[in-house]
């Protein structure tokens, strides 16, 4: 232990001898480690935000969309063809035991008005269980009931943005909201959710019974999608497979033919949403690792210069009894100390940069402790890897030649 401390003391004294060169050599490590810490923090923050956004949709959800269509030689994506019916939704609820509740869905956008105020927004038709399955409580008034859905009553639940735009300073409950010129009674106000990951205002919405939207607003008989809630997370995949099988049977799709619908679980949607952020995080981390390699090469270069400059010193130490292993340990300790100090400063710089970005840009930043430990160990490993060759070269010097060196 005493030998290691003595070697470390010599290494620090050698590094202090050329302060400017030491700082410039550490700069590559500082930039590399700092970049890794900052990029990982930003990437994990973005991923956690997306996951939280997906989780806010509700628990154990399966989303069923209408399929694609081909018109005039143009093949369009999912949601473009009306292939889902109310009877399909009822069959899913009735015939699949692991399904708890469903909410048929239709969507449109249009002008809504109250008094002299008007606003363009999204109008969504849903079932009465939508508020529960999507974990979106009504904070004023109440949601629409199953009776409202069956009777296609003209009732609406609105988001906070609609309240601010059309009913500023007023209680909206019981007031008339004209949706595409049809009068709807406001029965509830949703809890504010704020912006989505894509920057869309989630509170800019009007919810009505899907039957009212189909009959009174759109004049359609087919659904856009069906929200399905399974009984537990482990039942998501079995329920998904059963829904696909049921709908293929109901839509008379023969083996080998493509589905005219799309079924995705909440986990699949979350995985797809986070895949891009993970790819970008790894790309940025890879670029930062290049900086680490450059920093390591800088350490090797400086250590080789140091060996050349201190050849006579090495000869004197060997002449008074130092062995090759002592010289190897001394120069290796200098290289590792150089890289570890740079790594520590880089970690602090990365955490500081992440915090500044979080404050200025309002981006969530999460830096796992594991990555801090990894960054520190990698900086030490870089010192060992790139410092070994110069240290070994120093340990192999011939004492007589070293003493003659000028």
C-alpha positions as CSV (number, residue, x, y, z in Angstrom):
1,X,0.0,0.0,0.0
2,X,2.9,2.3,0.9
3,X,4.5,1.6,-2.5
4,X,1.3,2.5,-4.3
5,X,0.8,5.8,-2.4
6,X,4.5,6.7,-3.1
7,X,4.0,5.9,-6.8
8,X,0.8,8.0,-6.9
9,X,2.6,10.9,-5.2
10,X,5.4,10.8,-7.8
11,X,2.8,10.6,-10.6
12,X,1.0,13.7,-9.3
13,X,4.2,15.6,-9.0
14,X,5.1,14.7,-12.6
15,X,1.7,15.9,-13.8
16,X,2.0,19.2,-11.9
17,X,5.3,19.8,-13.5
18,X,3.6,20.6,-16.9
19,X,0.2,21.9,-15.9
20,X,-0.8,23.3,-19.3
21,X,0.1,20.1,-21.1
22,X,-1.7,18.0,-18.5
23,X,-4.9,20.1,-18.8
24,X,-4.8,19.9,-22.6
25,X,-4.2,16.1,-22.5
26,X,-7.2,15.6,-20.1
27,X,-9.4,17.7,-22.4
28,X,-10.2,14.8,-24.7
29,X,-11.3,12.7,-21.7
30,X,-13.3,15.5,-20.3
31,X,-15.2,16.1,-23.5
32,X,-15.7,12.4,-24.2
33,X,-17.0,11.4,-20.7
34,X,-19.0,14.6,-20.4
35,X,-20.6,14.0,-23.8
36,X,-21.5,10.4,-22.8
37,X,-23.1,11.4,-19.5
38,X,-25.1,14.3,-21.1
39,X,-26.3,12.3,-24.1
40,X,-27.3,9.3,-21.9
41,X,-29.1,11.6,-19.5
42,X,-31.0,13.3,-22.3
43,X,-31.8,10.0,-24.1
44,X,-33.1,8.3,-20.9
45,X,-35.2,11.4,-20.1
46,X,-36.8,11.4,-23.5
47,X,-37.5,7.7,-23.2
48,X,-39.0,8.0,-19.7
49,X,-41.2,10.9,-21.0
50,X,-42.5,8.7,-23.9
51,X,-43.1,5.8,-21.6
52,X,-45.0,8.0,-19.1
53,X,-47.1,9.4,-22.0
54,X,-48.0,5.8,-23.1
55,X,-48.7,4.8,-19.5
56,X,-51.1,7.8,-19.2
57,X,-53.3,6.2,-21.9
58,X,-54.4,3.6,-19.3
59,X,-53.4,0.0,-18.3
60,X,-53.5,-3.2,-20.3
61,X,-54.8,-1.5,-23.5
62,X,-55.1,-3.1,-26.9
63,X,-55.9,-0.8,-29.8
64,X,-57.7,-2.0,-32.9
65,X,-57.7,0.2,-36.0
66,X,-59.4,-0.1,-39.3
67,X,-57.3,-1.4,-42.1
68,X,-55.9,0.0,-45.3
69,X,-57.5,0.5,-48.7
70,X,-56.5,0.9,-52.3
71,X,-58.2,3.6,-54.4
72,X,-57.2,4.7,-57.9
73,X,-54.0,2.6,-57.6
74,X,-53.0,4.4,-54.4
75,X,-52.5,2.2,-51.3
76,X,-53.2,4.0,-48.1
77,X,-52.3,3.2,-44.5
78,X,-54.3,1.9,-41.5
79,X,-57.3,3.9,-40.5
80,X,-58.2,4.8,-44.1
81,X,-60.8,2.2,-44.7
82,X,-64.0,1.7,-42.6
83,X,-63.7,-2.0,-41.8
84,X,-64.7,-2.0,-38.1
85,X,-68.3,-2.1,-37.1
86,X,-70.1,-1.6,-33.8
87,X,-71.0,-5.3,-34.0
88,X,-67.3,-6.1,-34.1
89,X,-66.7,-4.2,-30.9
90,X,-69.7,-5.9,-29.2
91,X,-68.4,-9.3,-30.3
92,X,-64.9,-8.6,-28.8
93,X,-66.6,-7.6,-25.5
94,X,-68.9,-10.7,-25.6
95,X,-66.7,-13.5,-26.9
96,X,-63.2,-12.8,-25.4
97,X,-63.1,-13.6,-21.7
98,X,-59.9,-11.7,-21.0
99,X,-61.4,-8.4,-22.2
100,X,-62.7,-6.2,-19.4
101,X,-64.2,-3.2,-21.2
102,X,-64.2,-1.7,-24.7
103,X,-64.7,1.8,-26.1
104,X,-65.6,2.1,-29.8
105,X,-64.1,5.3,-31.3
106,X,-64.7,7.7,-34.1
107,X,-62.7,10.9,-34.7
108,X,-63.2,14.1,-36.6
109,X,-62.2,17.7,-36.2
110,X,-64.3,20.8,-36.6
111,X,-65.6,24.1,-35.3
112,X,-67.2,24.3,-31.9
113,X,-68.8,27.4,-30.5
114,X,-70.4,28.8,-27.4
115,X,-72.0,32.2,-27.2
116,X,-69.8,34.5,-29.3
117,X,-66.7,32.4,-29.0
118,X,-65.6,29.6,-31.4
119,X,-62.7,27.2,-31.6
120,X,-61.4,24.6,-34.0
121,X,-60.6,21.3,-32.2
122,X,-60.7,17.5,-32.4
123,X,-64.0,15.8,-31.7
124,X,-63.8,12.2,-30.5
125,X,-66.7,9.8,-30.1
126,X,-66.2,7.2,-27.3
127,X,-68.0,4.7,-25.1
128,X,-69.0,5.4,-21.5
129,X,-66.1,3.3,-20.2
130,X,-63.5,5.4,-21.9
131,X,-62.8,7.6,-18.9
132,X,-62.0,4.6,-16.7
133,X,-59.9,2.6,-19.2
134,X,-57.8,5.6,-20.2
135,X,-57.5,6.8,-16.6
136,X,-58.7,10.2,-17.5
137,X,-61.0,11.4,-14.7
138,X,-63.6,14.1,-15.0
139,X,-62.9,16.9,-12.4
140,X,-66.1,18.9,-13.0
141,X,-69.5,17.4,-13.6
142,X,-69.4,13.8,-14.8
143,X,-68.9,11.7,-17.8
144,X,-71.6,10.5,-20.2
145,X,-73.4,7.3,-19.2
146,X,-74.2,4.0,-21.1
147,X,-77.8,5.3,-21.4
148,X,-76.4,8.4,-23.2
149,X,-74.5,6.2,-25.6
150,X,-77.5,3.9,-26.3
151,X,-79.8,6.9,-26.9
152,X,-77.1,8.9,-28.8
153,X,-77.7,11.9,-26.5
154,X,-76.2,15.2,-27.3
155,X,-73.9,15.5,-24.3
156,X,-70.2,16.4,-24.3
157,X,-67.2,16.2,-22.0
158,X,-64.6,18.9,-22.8
159,X,-60.9,19.5,-22.1
160,X,-59.4,22.4,-20.1
161,X,-58.3,24.2,-23.3
162,X,-61.9,24.2,-24.6
163,X,-63.0,25.7,-21.2
164,X,-60.4,28.4,-21.4
165,X,-61.3,29.3,-25.0
166,X,-65.1,29.1,-25.0
167,X,-66.0,29.6,-21.3
168,X,-63.4,31.9,-19.8
169,X,-64.2,32.7,-16.2
170,X,-67.5,30.7,-16.4
171,X,-68.8,27.4,-15.2
172,X,-69.2,25.3,-18.4
173,X,-71.4,22.6,-16.8
174,X,-74.9,22.7,-18.3
175,X,-74.1,25.2,-21.0
176,X,-74.7,24.6,-24.7
177,X,-71.7,23.8,-26.9
178,X,-72.5,23.9,-30.7
179,X,-70.4,21.1,-32.3
180,X,-70.6,21.5,-36.1
181,X,-73.8,23.4,-35.5
182,X,-75.4,20.6,-33.4
183,X,-76.2,21.7,-29.8
184,X,-74.5,19.6,-27.2
185,X,-74.9,20.0,-23.4
186,X,-71.6,20.1,-21.5
187,X,-71.8,17.6,-18.7
188,X,-68.1,17.4,-17.6
189,X,-64.6,18.8,-17.7
190,X,-61.6,16.5,-18.0
191,X,-58.5,16.7,-15.8
192,X,-55.8,18.6,-17.6
193,X,-53.0,16.5,-19.2
194,X,-50.9,19.1,-20.9
195,X,-48.8,18.6,-24.0
196,X,-48.1,15.1,-25.4
197,X,-44.5,14.0,-26.4
198,X,-45.2,15.3,-29.9
199,X,-46.2,18.7,-28.5
200,X,-49.9,18.3,-29.1
201,X,-52.3,19.8,-26.6
202,X,-54.2,16.9,-25.1
203,X,-56.7,19.2,-23.4
204,X,-57.8,20.6,-26.7
205,X,-60.6,17.9,-27.1
206,X,-64.3,17.4,-27.1
207,X,-65.6,13.9,-26.1
208,X,-69.1,12.8,-27.1
209,X,-70.8,9.4,-27.2
210,X,-69.6,7.5,-30.2
211,X,-73.2,6.9,-31.3
212,X,-73.9,10.7,-31.2
213,X,-70.8,11.3,-33.3
214,X,-71.7,8.7,-35.9
215,X,-75.4,9.7,-36.2
216,X,-75.5,13.4,-35.5
217,X,-72.0,14.7,-36.6
218,X,-70.5,12.3,-39.2
219,X,-73.4,10.3,-40.7
220,X,-71.3,7.1,-40.7
221,X,-71.9,3.6,-39.7
222,X,-68.4,2.3,-39.3
223,X,-65.8,2.9,-36.6
224,X,-62.3,4.3,-36.8
225,X,-60.9,2.2,-34.0
226,X,-61.8,0.2,-30.9
227,X,-60.1,0.6,-27.5
228,X,-59.9,-2.6,-25.6
229,X,-58.8,-3.2,-22.0
230,X,-57.5,-6.6,-21.0
231,X,-57.8,-8.0,-17.5
232,X,-54.0,-8.1,-16.8
233,X,-50.7,-7.5,-18.5
234,X,-50.1,-11.2,-19.0
235,X,-53.4,-11.4,-20.9
236,X,-52.4,-8.8,-23.5
237,X,-50.8,-11.1,-26.0
238,X,-53.4,-13.9,-25.7
239,X,-56.2,-11.3,-26.0
240,X,-54.5,-9.7,-29.0
241,X,-54.3,-13.1,-30.8
242,X,-58.0,-13.9,-29.9
243,X,-59.1,-10.5,-31.3
244,X,-57.2,-11.1,-34.6
245,X,-58.7,-14.5,-34.9
246,X,-62.2,-13.3,-34.1
247,X,-62.1,-10.3,-36.5
248,X,-60.7,-12.5,-39.4
249,X,-63.6,-14.8,-38.9
250,X,-66.1,-12.0,-38.8
251,X,-64.6,-10.3,-41.8
252,X,-64.5,-13.6,-43.8
253,X,-60.7,-13.3,-44.4
254,X,-59.4,-16.5,-45.8
255,X,-55.9,-17.9,-44.9
256,X,-53.1,-16.2,-46.8
257,X,-55.1,-12.9,-47.2
258,X,-54.0,-9.7,-45.4
259,X,-56.0,-8.4,-42.4
260,X,-58.2,-5.4,-43.1
261,X,-57.5,-4.2,-39.5
262,X,-54.5,-3.6,-37.2
263,X,-54.2,-4.8,-33.6
264,X,-51.5,-3.4,-31.4
265,X,-50.9,-3.8,-27.6
266,X,-49.9,-0.9,-25.4
267,X,-46.4,-2.4,-25.0
268,X,-45.9,-2.6,-28.7
269,X,-46.8,1.0,-29.1
270,X,-44.5,2.0,-26.3
271,X,-41.6,0.0,-27.8
272,X,-42.1,1.5,-31.2
273,X,-42.3,5.0,-29.7
274,X,-39.1,4.6,-27.7
275,X,-37.1,2.8,-30.4
276,X,-36.2,6.1,-32.2
277,X,-35.0,7.8,-29.0
278,X,-33.0,4.7,-28.1
279,X,-31.3,4.7,-31.6
280,X,-30.5,8.4,-31.3
281,X,-29.1,7.9,-27.8
282,X,-26.8,5.1,-28.9
283,X,-25.7,7.1,-31.9
284,X,-24.8,10.1,-29.8
285,X,-23.1,7.9,-27.2
286,X,-21.1,6.3,-30.0
287,X,-20.0,9.7,-31.2
288,X,-19.0,10.6,-27.6
289,X,-17.0,7.3,-27.4
290,X,-15.0,8.4,-30.4
291,X,-13.9,11.4,-28.2
292,X,-12.8,9.0,-25.5
293,X,-10.6,7.1,-28.0
294,X,-9.2,10.4,-29.2
295,X,-8.5,11.4,-25.6
296,X,-6.8,8.0,-25.0
297,X,-4.6,8.6,-28.1
298,X,-3.7,12.0,-26.6
299,X,-2.7,10.4,-23.4
300,X,-0.5,7.8,-25.2
301,X,1.1,10.5,-27.2
302,X,1.9,12.7,-24.1
303,X,3.2,9.7,-22.1
304,X,5.5,8.7,-25.0
305,X,6.8,12.3,-25.0
306,X,7.2,12.1,-21.2
307,X,9.2,8.9,-21.4
308,X,11.5,10.5,-23.9
309,X,11.9,13.7,-21.8
310,X,12.6,11.7,-18.6
311,X,14.9,9.1,-20.0
312,X,17.8,10.2,-17.9
313,X,15.6,10.3,-14.8
314,X,14.6,6.7,-15.5
315,X,18.2,5.7,-15.8
316,X,19.1,7.3,-12.5
317,X,16.2,5.5,-10.8
318,X,17.3,2.2,-12.2
319,X,20.9,2.8,-11.2
320,X,19.8,3.2,-7.6
321,X,17.8,0.0,-7.5
322,X,14.4,0.6,-9.2
323,X,13.3,-2.4,-11.2
324,X,11.5,-2.5,-14.5
325,X,8.2,-3.2,-12.8
326,X,8.6,-0.1,-10.7
327,X,9.1,2.1,-13.8
328,X,6.1,0.4,-15.5
329,X,3.9,1.0,-12.4
330,X,5.0,4.7,-12.2
331,X,4.2,5.6,-15.8
332,X,1.1,3.5,-15.8
333,X,-0.1,5.3,-12.7
334,X,0.5,8.6,-14.3
335,X,-1.6,7.6,-17.4
336,X,-4.4,6.3,-15.3
337,X,-4.4,9.3,-12.9
338,X,-4.5,11.6,-15.9
339,X,-7.5,9.8,-17.5
340,X,-9.3,9.3,-14.2
341,X,-9.0,13.0,-13.2
342,X,-10.3,13.9,-16.7
343,X,-13.1,11.3,-16.3
344,X,-14.2,12.8,-13.0
345,X,-14.2,16.4,-14.4
346,X,-16.0,15.0,-17.5
347,X,-18.7,13.4,-15.3
348,X,-19.3,16.7,-13.4
349,X,-19.3,18.6,-16.7
350,X,-21.8,16.1,-18.2
351,X,-24.1,16.4,-15.2
352,X,-23.9,20.1,-15.2
353,X,-24.6,20.3,-19.0
354,X,-27.6,18.0,-18.5
355,X,-29.0,20.3,-15.7
356,X,-28.5,23.4,-17.8
357,X,-30.3,21.8,-20.8
358,X,-33.1,20.7,-18.4
359,X,-33.6,24.2,-17.1
360,X,-33.3,26.1,-20.4
361,X,-35.1,23.7,-22.7
362,X,-37.4,22.1,-20.2
363,X,-36.3,18.7,-21.4
364,X,-36.5,15.8,-18.8
365,X,-33.0,14.5,-18.0
366,X,-32.3,11.2,-16.2
367,X,-28.7,10.0,-15.7
368,X,-28.6,6.6,-14.1
369,X,-26.0,6.1,-11.4
370,X,-24.8,3.0,-13.3
371,X,-23.8,5.1,-16.2
372,X,-21.8,7.4,-14.0
373,X,-19.9,4.4,-12.6
374,X,-19.4,3.0,-16.1
375,X,-18.1,6.3,-17.3
376,X,-15.6,6.4,-14.5
377,X,-14.4,2.8,-15.0
378,X,-14.1,3.4,-18.8
379,X,-11.9,6.5,-18.2
380,X,-9.7,4.3,-16.0
381,X,-9.6,1.6,-18.6
382,X,-8.7,4.1,-21.3
383,X,-5.7,5.2,-19.1
384,X,-4.6,1.6,-18.6
385,X,-5.0,0.7,-22.3
386,X,-3.3,3.7,-23.8
387,X,-0.8,4.2,-21.0
388,X,0.5,0.6,-21.0
389,X,2.7,0.9,-24.2
390,X,4.6,4.0,-23.1
391,X,5.0,2.6,-19.5
392,X,6.3,-0.7,-20.9
393,X,8.7,1.2,-23.2
394,X,10.0,3.1,-20.2
395,X,10.5,-0.1,-18.2
396,X,12.5,-1.7,-21.0
397,X,15.1,1.1,-21.2
398,X,18.7,0.1,-20.7
399,X,20.0,1.9,-17.6
400,X,23.4,2.6,-19.1
401,X,21.9,4.0,-22.3
402,X,19.3,6.0,-20.3
403,X,22.1,7.6,-18.2
404,X,24.0,8.6,-21.3
405,X,20.8,10.2,-22.9
406,X,20.9,14.0,-23.4
